[in-house]
Amino acid sequence: MPPRAGCFQQRAEIARLRSAVGAGGTAVLGQVLTGMGGVGKTQLAADYTRTAWAVGEIDVLVWITAGSRAAAANGYARAGVELLGADPGDPDWAAAAFLAWLEPKSQGKPCRWLVVLDDVADPTDLDGLWPPDSLTGRTLVTTRRRDAALSGHGRRLINVGLFTPGEAAAYLATALAVQARTEPPDELAALADDLGYLPLALSQAAAYLVDAGISCAAYRMLLADRARVLAETVPDRLPDGQSHTMAAAWALSVDHADRLRPAGLARPMLQLVAFLDPNGIPAGAVNSAPARDYLRTGGPSSAAGNTGDDVTADQVHSALRVLHRLSLVDHEPDVAHRAVRVHQVIQRAVRDTLSRPERDAVARIAADALTAAWPGVERDTELAQVLRANATALARTEEDALHHPTVHALLYRAGNSVGVAGQASAAADHFQRLAATARHHLGPAHIDTLAARHDLAYWRGAAGDVTGAVADFETLLADRLRVLGPDHPHTLTTRGNLAYWQGGAGDVANATAALKKLLVDRLRVLGPDHPETLGTRHDIARFQQRGGDGRTAAAELQVLLADRQRVLGPDHPDTLATRHDLACWRGEFGDVAGAGAELSGLLADRLRVLGPDHPDTLLTRHHRSRLRGKAGDAAGAVADFEALLGDVTRVLGSDHPQTLDVRRNLAYWREDAEVVTLLIRPGRNDHHGRPATD
């Protein structure tokens, strides 16, 4: 039995284990402690065993390190020799004699025994070697496996998890205090978080701090250094008699997993998820075409040029189940958005096994997988959040790979997703970082650097800095004209956005004139049915309305709607946007009832196509509520705005312009609803202030 680890932590699993096999548990035939490598299963088993022996609960104790069938059988044979005097020259007979001796006897004094089988690598190794059922005997197994064969037949599975944050910080503080070392509590908590509360990693980190004589903050910098492998952050002499470093703790499990059916898929699957968010990876990413194609090749460790059969969705599922059974990942197929979780230290150890070219290649494949799983329309806000978290995790560890040979499309997709979700300031921050990294890796004139600057300017304007957006687009336009030429689609897009934000800044006349010139060039370069050409027509109509020519704008939008329905389809977000503007302007012209009916129909379509939390859906609810109040139902408008306020606050935040508009309109219609004897009529807004329209 291994010695007690230094600074051993009392954990909830100890109480669960004692409860399971203690009072009232004598009929329990066996217990299995299972969990990923490094969570302390052996120490928990040893603590229970040592306590049971000390208080006289057992008469015979057999502890076997059972990493293989031969090791388990040899342990039984040794027990047969020592307990029964069996012939050591016949180990098979000695093992069989010991197992027979464990069988309950009808006569004689009962023997209270405990057999511990530590670190079982494969449940099949115990076929025919499980200790017998006995009312006076107990069996305790530790393993990383979670196979169904380990439970049932009276055996109970006890999952051993990580330290809690409090346990992890307490362990570090105690381990350092033994060496007369103290560290700030916030640094200890941060280090525990960096190491994912894994007991093995924490013990080796504490030993390294002492041996190297460095501070907790300095050690965290070593961990964060992407150029340093995990093996360089452990002490030369491992603590507590440990035999494996953090980096090597799971190597045998990975080898074994890769041999299980479907053979050869577990390792590349683990390599792929090692680059994504440890807190949850969506099923759509690991089952995407880029991911399946990577699995088909067998990953970097496979023979070059491997072109095996296509990998099916069932094989993807089976590979994840293999990794789950060996506690290398947690796979919950019913939680589709976070179907796969993997510990961050395992991820680091797996990434360290790859050469730099291999690592870069797998990182870009992981980015391809996320991009393929990203829906064109983000109806599901939770899925979008998970995808963004995965993109952030990948970019944090593999920035270089995602910028060579070009900036990966995932980085643009993730930033624009933040903006589409209503977080314009966060999107601007994202693209400010991307513009800086693209400039660093690719140079200021690279097309990808210019693209990042474009999106930065757009979201800066959307966040409220319209003047800054105009200035950014003016500078960008000069650079794109110089680098790409006047007819490049990106140059035309910059001209369109410059005009859009000039209009937003109040220069409606010049914005309209610039858009009309742009329309001529887009018709020439892109043709009349190109989505960007149609978008320019929409912007012209929008500024015509703002310039006071609302009827011309409405007529233009009516024609545009027919064209967008023909070219893009009735459910395209741009088609829905045209319907929205038409309905709103119809209300402005006095047809409040007709506009309200159109917005109700549009709302149903936006709920179906975009989902309830999309900012465009919320905007349609906003305008429909206004029209309800203008139609004379002030109380109904109040009820609508009260419900809407909770949703926009949850989705967009309390300081978002749309949230503030909802609050203003709610206050307006609450006041209006109180004056129940007055009719809503033109001119009355002069007293109360006109409600927001944008």
N, C-alpha and C positions, 0 to 999 in steps of 0.2 A: 504494500500500500504506500502511495507516495506521501512524503511529509507534507504537513500543513503549509500552505503558501503563506508567505509573509503578508501581514496586514489583511488577513482573510476577512471578507465582508459577510456579515449575516444578511441573507437575502430571502425574499419571499418564497423562492423555490425550496428552501430548506424546510420551511413550515409545511409546504404542500407535500413534500416527500415524506416527512414524518407522519403527517396526517394519513397519507395513503397506506403506509405499511405499519403504522403504530397501532394504537388502541382500536380495536374493532377491525383491524386490517389483517388479522392473521389468516384469513381465508384468501387473501390476495396472493396470487401465484407468482407474480413478478412485476417489477417496475422497470420502465425504460426511460432514462433521461436522454433526450435528444435535442440537438441544436447545432448551429454552425460551429466550426472549429474556433477555439479561443474564447468561448463564453464561460468556461469554468465548470464543465460537466463533471470532470474527474475530481476536482476539488470538492464539489458538492456531494458526490458519492462518498468520497473519503471522509468528509465531515460527518455524514450520517452514520457511516460504518464505525468510525472511531467512537462516536457517542454511544451507539448501541452496544459496542463491546465494553466500553468503560462502565456502563450502568448494569451490565450483566444480563442483557436481553438475549444474547446469543452464546452458544457453547462452542460452536465450530465456525470459523471464518475462513473462507477461501477467496483470495483476491487474484484474479487472472487478467493480465493484459492480453486481450483477445483480438488482436488486430488481424488474425487469420484463423482458418479452421485448425491448422496445425498448432498454433499457439494455444487455442482453447483446449484442444485434446491433450497437449503436453501438460497444461495446468492441471487438468483432471488426473492425469497419470501421476503427477508428483503428489497430489493429494492422496491418491490411492496408496502410494508407497509409504507416505508419512503416517497416514491414519490407520491403514489396514495391513501394512507390512507386505504389500504386493511386490512381486518380482520387478525390480527396476529394468531388467532386461527385456521385459514384455510390456511396453508402454500401452499398447492397445488394450490388453487384458486389465492393466492397472486402472485405466480410465473407465472401462466398463464396470469394473468392480466398485469404483467410487460412486458412479451414477446409481448403481444398484443399491449401494449403502444409503443413499439419500432417500430411497423409496420409504414411505411410511410403513411401520411395522405394527402388527396387531398386538404384539407383546413386547415387553421390555420398556425401559424408561425412554420417553420421547427425547430426541435430540433437537435442540433449537439451532439450526444452521443458517448461514447467510453465504450465498455465492455471488460474488461481484465479477461481472464480465465487462471489463473496461475497454472502451474504444473499439467496439465491434464495427468492422468495415463493411460487412455484407451480411444481411440476415440469413442468406443461404448457408453461411459458414456454420450456423448453429443448428442446421437440420440434423436431428438425431442427437444433439448435444444440449438441448434445453434441460435444465434440472427438472426433476419430476414435480408434479403437484403434491403439496404437502401442507397440512395445517400448521406445522411447526417450522417449516422452512421458508426462506425468502430468497428471491433472486433479484438482483439489481444489475441493470445493463446500462452502459453509456454508449452512445453512438451518434454520429452525424446523420444517420439515415432516418427517413420518415416513411418507410414502406409500410403498407397495410399489414404485412406479415409480422411486424413487431408488436402489433396490438391484437386484441382478441385473446381467447383462451385464458381469460383471467388476468392478462397483462394490461397494465395501464401506462399510457404514454404521458410523460410530463415534459413539456417543452421548456427548455431553458433559454431565456432570452439574454439581452444585454443588461448591463448595469443601468439603473435609473440615473438621470443626471445627478441627483444627490449622492447616490452610492459612488458614482464615478469620481466626483469631486472629493468626497470624503476619502476614497481610497488613495488618490494622488496626494492629498494633504498628509495622510498618515504615513504613506511610504516615504515621503520626503522628510517628515518630522523625525523618523527613525534615524535618518542620516543628518540630523540637525540642520535641515534645510526648510526654509519657508518661502512661499510664493504668494503673490496677491490672489485672493479668492477668485476675482474675475478672470485672471489668466488661467487658473486651474480649470474653471468652468469652460473657458473657451477651448483649452487643449482637449478636455474630455469630449467636447462637441466635435473638434477636428478629427478625433479618433473614433467617433461614432459609438462611444461608451462601451467599447469592446474590451473585456478584462485583460486578454492577452496583450493587446496593443498598449493598454495603460500601464501594465506592469513593466513592459520593456521600455516604454517611454520614461518612466520614473527612474529606472536603472540607468538609462542613457544620460538623463539630466545630472545624476550624481557622478557617474564615471567621467563624463566630459566636462563637468564643472560649468555648465552653461545655464542660463535662466530659462524659464518656461517660455518667455516671449521669443528668445533666440531659437529654441527648439521648434516652435511653431513656424518660424521663418524657414527652417530646414525642411519641414513638412511641405510648406507651400512652394518650395523651389521645384519647378517642373523639370529642371535639368538633373535633379537628384533622384535616384531610385530609392524605394522604400527600405531596401536592405542596408542603406547607408545611415539609417536613423535608429538602428537598434544597437545595444551594447555588444562588445566583443564577448563577454561572458553573460549568458542569459540567466535571469533570476529564477528562483524557485525550482531549480532542476528542469527547466523547460528544455525540450529537445528541438523545437522549431522556432525560427524567427517569424515575425508577422508575414514576411514575403513568402516563406516556404510552407506556412501552416496548411494551405489548401491544395498544394501541388498534387499530392497523391489522390485527393478526392476528384480533382479535375481529370487526372489520367483515368481513374476508374469510370467517371461519368462518360467520358468519350468512348469507352468500350461498350457501354450499354446501348440497347436499341433506342432510337435509330443511331447506329454506330457512326461516329465521326461528326455528329452535329452539335453535341453539347459544348465542346470547346469553342468553336467559332461563335455559337450563340452567346456564351459567357463573355467572349471578347467583345462582341457587339454591345451588349448591355453595360459593359464596363465603362463605356464612354458617355452614358446617359444619366438621367437623374436617379440617384439611389432611392429617392422617396416614392418613385412610381413611374413606370414606363408604360405607355398605352399599348394595348394589344395590336392596334393597327400598325404601329411602327415595326414591331418585331415580326409581324406577318406581312409586311409590305413586299413588293416585288424586289426592291434593292436588297432587303434583308434576306429573302429566300435565295436570291442569286448568290449572295455572299456565302450562305450556308452550303449551297451546292458546290462551291469551289473548295470547301473544307477549311478556308481561312489560310493565314500565312504559313501555318505549320504543315499544310498539306503539300503534296507534290505539285510542282509548278505545272500549270496547264491542265489541271484537273477539270474535266467537263462532265461531271456525273449527271445523273438524271435530275430533272427538276424536283425541287423540294416542295412538298405539298403542305397545305395548312395543317393537316393532321400530324405531319412529321415535325412541324414547328412546335405544335402543342406537346408532342411527345418529348422533344428535346428539353422544353421548359420543365416538364414533369420530372425528367431525369435529374436536372439541376436542383429542382425542389426536393426530391427524395434524398439527395446528398447534402441538403442544407446549404447549397451554394447560392441559391436565390429563393425568394418567396414568390410563389406563383399562385395567384388568385384569379382564375379565369372568369369568375362571375363579377369581378370588379374591373370592367373592361378598360376604363381610363387609367387605372394604376395596376394593371395586371401583373407586372413584374417589379419586384423590389430586390435590391442587392446591396449588401453592406459596402460602404465607401472604402474600407480598407481592402476588402476583396477586390474591388474595382481597381484600386491603385496597384495591388500585387499583380493582377492580370495584365494591366497596361505595361507594367515593368518588364514582362516577358517578351514584349514585342520590340523589334528594332525600330529606329526612328522612321525609316521609310514605311515599314509595316504599320506602325502606329498612325502615321499620317493617312495612309490609305484607309484604314479601318475607321478613322474619325470622319473622313468624308463620306464613307458608306453609311455611317450612322446618321450623318446629316442628310444624305439622300433618303434614308428610311423615314426620318421625321418629316421631310418635305413631302414625300409621297403620301404620308398619313394625314397631312394637313388638309382639311376640307376647303373647297373653294369658297363656300359661304359658312361662316362660323356661327352656326345655329346653337351649338352646344358650348356654352361659356366655360363649363368645367373642363371639357376636353381642350379648349383653346388655352386655358391656364396651364394645364398639364404639359401641353406641347411647348408652350413658352418656357416653362421651367426646365424641360429637357434641353431645349435650345440653349438656354443660359448655362446649364451644367456643362454641355459640350463645349461651348465657346470659352468657358472659364478655364478649362484644362487644355484645350487644343486650339488656341487662337491662331497659331502659325499655320496649322493644317487647313483651317477654314479660310485662309487668305492666299493660298497658293494652289494652283497657278492663278486663280482668280478668287474674288470674294464669293463664297458659296451663297446660293440663293436663299438658304435657310436664314441667314442673318438679316436679310431684307424682309423676309416673310415674318420673322418673329417681331421685328420692330413695328411693322405696319399692323400686325395683329394687336399689339398694345394700343396703337392709335385708334383702330377700328372699334376696340372695346371701350372707347371713350376716354382713354388716358393719354391725351395729347401731349402733355408735358413730359410724361414718362417716355413716350415715343420720341420726342425731340431729344431727350437725354440719350436714348439708345443710339440714335443716328449721329449725335455729336461724337460719341465714343467710336462708332463705326467709321465715320469720316476720318477721325484721327488715326485709327489702326490701319485703315486702307491706305492713307497717305504714307504711313510709316513703312508698310510692306510693299506697296506697289508704286508709290510716287504720286505727286499732286495732279498729274495730267492723265492718269489712268482712267479708263471709262468707268470702272467700279468706284473709284474715289469720287468722281463727279456724280455718280448715281446716289452715293450716300449723302453727298452735300444737297442734292435735290430733295431727298426725303426729309433731311434735317430742316430745310427751309419750309417745306410744306407743313410739317407738324409744329414748327415754331409759330407759323401763322395760325394754325388751328388752336394752339394753346393761348392765343390772345396777342402775341407779339406781331401784329400785322406789319408794322413799319420795318421790323427786323426781317420779316419774310420777304418783303419787297426788295430790301437792300441785298439780301442773300441771292435772290433770283436774278437781280440785275448783274451781280458779279458772276454768277454761274453761267448766265446766258453768254456773256463775253467769252468765258473760257470754253463753253461748248461750241460756240461759233468757230473759235480758233482751232480746237482739237478735232471736232467732228464735222464741221461744215454746216451750212444753213438748212439743208434739207434732211439732215439726220433726224429720225423720229424723236430722239432724246432732246434735240435742240427745239423741235416744234413743241414738245411737251413743256419745256422750260418757258417758252414764250406764252403758252396758255396759262401756266400757273402764275407767271409774272402779271399778266393782265388780270387774272382772277383776284389776286391779292391787292393789286392797285385799286380795283373796284371796291374790295373790302375796306380799303383805307379811305374811301370816299371819292376817289377820282373815277366816277362812273362813266363819264363821257369818254375819257381816254381809254379806259378799259374796254368799252364797247367797240371803239374804233380799232384797237389793237386786235381784238378777237375777230372782227370782220376781216382784217387783213390775214390773220392766221387761218381763217376758214378757207380763203382762196388758196393758200399754200397747201393746206391739208387735202383739199379736194384734188389738187394737182399731184401731190406726192402719194397720198394714201388712198384716194378714191372716196366716193360719196358714202359708201356703206361701212367704212372703217369705224370701229367703236370710238376712236379718238375724234374723228370728224363729227360724229353724232354728239359727242361730249362738248365740242366747241359750239355747236348749234344750241345746245342746252344753256351753256353759259351766256351766250349772246342774248337769248330770251330772258334769262334771269336779270341781266343788267338793263335790258330794255324796260322791264317792269320797274326796277329800282329808279330808273331815270324818268319815270312817269308815263311811259307808253305801255301800260298794262294790257290793253286790248290787242295790240300788235304782238306782244309777248305771248299772250294766251293763244292766239291764232298760230304762231310759230310752234308752240309746244304741242298743239293738237296734231299738226303735221308730223312733228318729231316723234310723237307717241306712236303713230302708225308705222313709221320707219323703224323705230326701236323694236316694236313688237314683231315686225317682219324679219329683221336682221338678228336680233338677240333673243327673241322669244318673250312671251308674256311674263315669265317669272324671273327674268334677269334683274338684278338689283338696279341697274340703270333705267330699265323700263318702269320699275316701281317708283323710282325717284321722279321720273317725268309725271307719272300719275299723281304723285303727292303734290308737286308744284301746281299742276293744273287744278286740283281740287282746292288748294289753299287760295289760289288767285280767283277762283270762281266765288269763293266766300267773300273775298275782298270786294268783288264787283256787286255784292248784294244778294246772291243766291245762297243764303246761309243753309237752308234746308238741303238743297241739292249737293252742296259741298260736303255737308255732314254725312250724307248718305254715301258719297264717293269715298270719303275717308274711312267710313265703317267697312266698306268693301275692301279697300286697300289694307286696312288693319288686319283683316282676316287673311289676306294673301301674305302680308309681311310676317305674321305669326307663323304661317305655314312654311314660308321660304327661309326667313331669317331667324326665327325663333323669338321668344318673348323678351329676351334681354338685349337684343341688338339695339344699338343707339337709334337706328332708323325706325325700328318698331316703336321705341319709346317716343320718338319725335312725332310719329303719326298719332299716337295716343294724346300727346300734348295738344296738337292742333285740333283734333276732334273735340277735346274737352273745351277748348276756347270757343269753338263754333257752337257747342251745346249751350254755353253761357250766352253767346250772342243771339241765339235763337229764343232766349227768354227763360231757360231753365238754369237759373243761377245756382240753385241747390244741387242740381245734378252735376253741374260743373265743379262745384266744391267737392262733392263726393269723388268725382273722377280724379281731380288734382290731388286729393289726399291719398288715394291709392297709388297714383303715379309718383308722388314725392318719395314714398318708401322705396319704390323700385329704382328710380333714378339715383337716389342716394346710395343704395346698395351696389348698383352696377357702375356708376360713374364717379361717385364720391360727392361729398357735401359741398365742395368748392367748384365743381364743374359748372361752366356757364349754363348748360341746360338745366342743371339742378336749381341754380339760382333763378332762372326764368320760371320754373315750375313754382318755386316759392313765391315769386312776385305775382304770378297769375292766381295762385291760391289765395293770397291776401286780397287781391282785387275782387275776386268773385265772392269771397266770404263777406266783404263789406257790401257788395252789391246784393247778396242774398238777404242781408239784414234789412234792407230797405224794400220790404216785400210789397209795398203799395205803389211803388214807382215802376213805370215801364222803361225798359231799356230802349233808348232811341238815339239816333245820331246826334252827336254833340255832347252827350252826357260824359263821354270820356275826358272832355276838357277839364272836368272837375277832379276826376279820380286818377287821371293819368292813363294813357293807352297801354293795354297789356302787351307784353313782349310778343313779337311775331316770329322771331328767329331762334 
